[in-house]
Amino acid sequence: MNIWLLAATRGIFFGIYNFLIGKTGGKISPVIGTLLLYIVAAAVTLGIMVITRQPGEKVLITKGGLLIVIVAGISSAIAEYLYFTTYSKASVVRSIFPFIAVISFSLAISLGLVINHEQLTIYKLIGIVLGATSIALLLKS
Protein backbone atom coordinates (compact mmCIF):
# COMPACT_ATOMS: atom_id res chain seq x y z
CA MET A 1 0.00 0.00 0.00
CA ASN A 2 1.21 3.50 -0.84
CA ILE A 3 2.76 5.40 2.11
CA TRP A 4 0.53 8.45 1.49
CA LEU A 5 -2.60 6.30 1.43
CA LEU A 6 -1.48 4.67 4.69
CA ALA A 7 -0.86 8.11 6.24
CA ALA A 8 -4.22 9.47 5.06
CA THR A 9 -6.04 6.39 6.38
CA ARG A 10 -4.24 6.72 9.70
CA GLY A 11 -5.26 10.38 9.82
CA ILE A 12 -8.90 9.46 9.23
CA PHE A 13 -8.91 6.88 12.03
CA PHE A 14 -7.02 9.25 14.35
CA GLY A 15 -9.61 11.96 13.65
CA ILE A 16 -12.46 9.56 14.49
CA TYR A 17 -10.60 8.51 17.63
CA ASN A 18 -10.07 12.13 18.76
CA PHE A 19 -13.72 13.00 18.12
CA LEU A 20 -14.93 10.00 20.12
CA ILE A 21 -12.52 10.50 23.04
CA GLY A 22 -13.77 14.09 23.23
CA LYS A 23 -17.30 12.76 23.76
CA THR A 24 -16.31 10.65 26.81
CA GLY A 25 -16.18 13.56 29.30
CA GLY A 26 -18.40 12.72 32.27
CA LYS A 27 -19.33 9.31 30.79
CA ILE A 28 -16.45 7.10 31.95
CA SER A 29 -13.65 7.41 34.49
CA PRO A 30 -10.24 8.19 32.94
CA VAL A 31 -8.60 5.03 34.31
CA ILE A 32 -11.38 2.73 33.07
CA GLY A 33 -11.53 4.55 29.72
CA THR A 34 -7.79 4.13 29.23
CA LEU A 35 -7.86 0.46 30.25
CA LEU A 36 -10.81 -0.40 27.99
CA LEU A 37 -9.28 1.52 25.09
CA TYR A 38 -6.11 -0.58 25.31
CA ILE A 39 -7.99 -3.87 25.73
CA VAL A 40 -10.04 -3.14 22.59
CA ALA A 41 -6.93 -1.91 20.73
CA ALA A 42 -5.03 -5.11 21.66
CA ALA A 43 -7.92 -7.30 20.49
CA VAL A 44 -8.23 -5.44 17.17
CA THR A 45 -4.44 -5.56 16.66
CA LEU A 46 -4.40 -9.31 17.30
CA GLY A 47 -7.19 -9.71 14.74
CA ILE A 48 -5.27 -7.65 12.20
CA MET A 49 -2.17 -9.78 12.81
CA VAL A 50 -4.13 -13.01 12.29
CA ILE A 51 -5.85 -11.72 9.13
CA THR A 52 -2.80 -10.13 7.46
CA ARG A 53 -0.07 -12.63 8.41
CA GLN A 54 1.15 -14.72 5.51
CA PRO A 55 1.85 -18.45 6.01
CA GLY A 56 5.50 -18.94 6.96
CA GLU A 57 6.03 -15.24 7.59
CA LYS A 58 8.45 -14.61 10.42
CA VAL A 59 7.56 -12.17 13.19
CA LEU A 60 10.33 -9.58 13.62
CA ILE A 61 11.23 -8.72 17.20
CA THR A 62 14.59 -7.21 18.13
CA LYS A 63 15.89 -6.12 21.51
CA GLY A 64 16.11 -2.49 20.35
CA GLY A 65 12.64 -2.58 18.80
CA LEU A 66 11.18 -4.13 21.95
CA LEU A 67 12.73 -1.43 24.16
CA ILE A 68 11.38 1.35 21.93
CA VAL A 69 7.88 -0.18 21.97
CA ILE A 70 7.93 -0.52 25.78
CA VAL A 71 8.92 3.13 26.26
CA ALA A 72 6.36 4.22 23.64
CA GLY A 73 3.72 2.10 25.40
CA ILE A 74 4.46 3.77 28.74
CA SER A 75 4.25 7.21 27.09
CA SER A 76 1.06 6.24 25.30
CA ALA A 77 -0.66 4.91 28.44
CA ILE A 78 0.16 8.07 30.40
CA ALA A 79 -0.91 10.27 27.46
CA GLU A 80 -4.22 8.38 27.11
CA TYR A 81 -4.97 8.64 30.80
CA LEU A 82 -4.25 12.38 30.70
CA TYR A 83 -6.34 12.71 27.53
CA PHE A 84 -9.37 11.11 29.21
CA THR A 85 -8.73 13.18 32.35
CA THR A 86 -8.49 16.43 30.35
CA TYR A 87 -11.76 15.75 28.54
CA SER A 88 -13.50 14.80 31.79
CA LYS A 89 -12.60 18.21 33.28
CA ALA A 90 -12.65 20.55 30.28
CA SER A 91 -15.59 22.81 29.66
CA VAL A 92 -14.45 23.68 26.12
CA VAL A 93 -13.15 20.35 24.85
CA ARG A 94 -12.84 21.39 21.20
CA SER A 95 -10.21 24.01 22.09
CA ILE A 96 -8.17 21.47 24.05
CA PHE A 97 -7.27 19.21 21.11
CA PRO A 98 -5.49 21.89 19.02
CA PHE A 99 -3.45 22.85 22.11
CA ILE A 100 -2.42 19.20 22.61
CA ALA A 101 -1.68 18.93 18.88
CA VAL A 102 0.66 21.96 18.98
CA ILE A 103 2.71 20.42 21.78
CA SER A 104 2.77 16.96 20.17
CA PHE A 105 3.60 18.35 16.71
CA SER A 106 6.41 20.56 18.07
CA LEU A 107 7.95 17.80 20.19
CA ALA A 108 7.85 15.21 17.38
CA ILE A 109 9.55 17.60 14.96
CA SER A 110 12.16 18.66 17.53
CA LEU A 111 13.00 15.05 18.43
CA GLY A 112 13.28 14.17 14.72
CA LEU A 113 15.70 17.03 14.15
CA VAL A 114 17.81 16.45 17.28
CA ILE A 115 17.80 12.66 17.71
CA ASN A 116 17.31 11.42 14.13
CA HIS A 117 19.45 14.24 12.67
CA GLU A 118 16.79 14.97 10.05
CA GLN A 119 17.64 17.84 7.74
CA LEU A 120 15.62 21.02 8.10
CA THR A 121 15.07 22.12 4.49
CA ILE A 122 13.28 25.29 3.47
CA TYR A 123 10.24 23.23 2.37
CA LYS A 124 10.09 21.46 5.73
CA LEU A 125 10.43 24.79 7.52
CA ILE A 126 7.58 26.27 5.45
CA GLY A 127 5.49 23.16 6.23
CA ILE A 128 6.20 23.49 9.95
CA VAL A 129 5.23 27.18 9.92
CA LEU A 130 2.04 26.49 7.93
CA GLY A 131 1.12 23.56 10.20
CA ALA A 132 1.72 25.58 13.36
CA THR A 133 -0.23 28.50 11.89
CA SER A 134 -3.21 26.28 11.08
CA ILE A 135 -3.24 24.87 14.61
CA ALA A 136 -2.92 28.39 16.06
CA LEU A 137 -5.91 29.49 13.97
CA LEU A 138 -7.93 26.53 15.27
CA LEU A 139 -7.07 27.59 18.82
CA LYS A 140 -8.47 31.08 18.11
CA SER A 141 -11.83 29.77 16.87
C-alpha positions in Angstrom: 0.0 0.0 0.0 1.2 3.5 -0.8 2.8 5.4 2.1 0.5 8.4 1.5 -2.6 6.3 1.4 -1.5 4.7 4.7 -0.9 8.1 6.2 -4.2 9.5 5.1 -6.0 6.4 6.4 -4.2 6.7 9.7 -5.3 10.4 9.8 -8.9 9.5 9.2 -8.9 6.9 12.0 -7.0 9.3 14.4 -9.6 12.0 13.7 -12.5 9.6 14.5 -10.6 8.5 17.6 -10.1 12.1 18.8 -13.7 13.0 18.1 -14.9 10.0 20.1 -12.5 10.5 23.0 -13.8 14.1 23.2 -17.3 12.8 23.8 -16.3 10.7 26.8 -16.2 13.6 29.3 -18.4 12.7 32.3 -19.3 9.3 30.8 -16.4 7.1 31.9 -13.7 7.4 34.5 -10.2 8.2 32.9 -8.6 5.0 34.3 -11.4 2.7 33.1 -11.5 4.5 29.7 -7.8 4.1 29.2 -7.9 0.5 30.2 -10.8 -0.4 28.0 -9.3 1.5 25.1 -6.1 -0.6 25.3 -8.0 -3.9 25.7 -10.0 -3.1 22.6 -6.9 -1.9 20.7 -5.0 -5.1 21.7 -7.9 -7.3 20.5 -8.2 -5.4 17.2 -4.4 -5.6 16.7 -4.4 -9.3 17.3 -7.2 -9.7 14.7 -5.3 -7.6 12.2 -2.2 -9.8 12.8 -4.1 -13.0 12.3 -5.8 -11.7 9.1 -2.8 -10.1 7.5 -0.1 -12.6 8.4 1.1 -14.7 5.5 1.9 -18.5 6.0 5.5 -18.9 7.0 6.0 -15.2 7.6 8.4 -14.6 10.4 7.6 -12.2 13.2 10.3 -9.6 13.6 11.2 -8.7 17.2 14.6 -7.2 18.1 15.9 -6.1 21.5 16.1 -2.5 20.3 12.6 -2.6 18.8 11.2 -4.1 22.0 12.7 -1.4 24.2 11.4 1.4 21.9 7.9 -0.2 22.0 7.9 -0.5 25.8 8.9 3.1 26.3 6.4 4.2 23.6 3.7 2.1 25.4 4.5 3.8 28.7 4.2 7.2 27.1 1.1 6.2 25.3 -0.7 4.9 28.4 0.2 8.1 30.4 -0.9 10.3 27.5 -4.2 8.4 27.1 -5.0 8.6 30.8 -4.3 12.4 30.7 -6.3 12.7 27.5 -9.4 11.1 29.2 -8.7 13.2 32.4 -8.5 16.4 30.3 -11.8 15.7 28.5 -13.5 14.8 31.8 -12.6 18.2 33.3 -12.7 20.6 30.3 -15.6 22.8 29.7 -14.4 23.7 26.1 -13.2 20.3 24.9 -12.8 21.4 21.2 -10.2 24.0 22.1 -8.2 21.5 24.1 -7.3 19.2 21.1 -5.5 21.9 19.0 -3.4 22.8 22.1 -2.4 19.2 22.6 -1.7 18.9 18.9 0.7 22.0 19.0 2.7 20.4 21.8 2.8 17.0 20.2 3.6 18.4 16.7 6.4 20.6 18.1 8.0 17.8 20.2 7.8 15.2 17.4 9.6 17.6 15.0 12.2 18.7 17.5 13.0 15.0 18.4 13.3 14.2 14.7 15.7 17.0 14.1 17.8 16.4 17.3 17.8 12.7 17.7 17.3 11.4 14.1 19.4 14.2 12.7 16.8 15.0 10.0 17.6 17.8 7.7 15.6 21.0 8.1 15.1 22.1 4.5 13.3 25.3 3.5 10.2 23.2 2.4 10.1 21.5 5.7 10.4 24.8 7.5 7.6 26.3 5.5 5.5 23.2 6.2 6.2 23.5 10.0 5.2 27.2 9.9 2.0 26.5 7.9 1.1 23.6 10.2 1.7 25.6 13.4 -0.2 28.5 11.9 -3.2 26.3 11.1 -3.2 24.9 14.6 -2.9 28.4 16.1 -5.9 29.5 14.0 -7.9 26.5 15.3 -7.1 27.6 18.8 -8.5 31.1 18.1 -11.8 29.8 16.9 
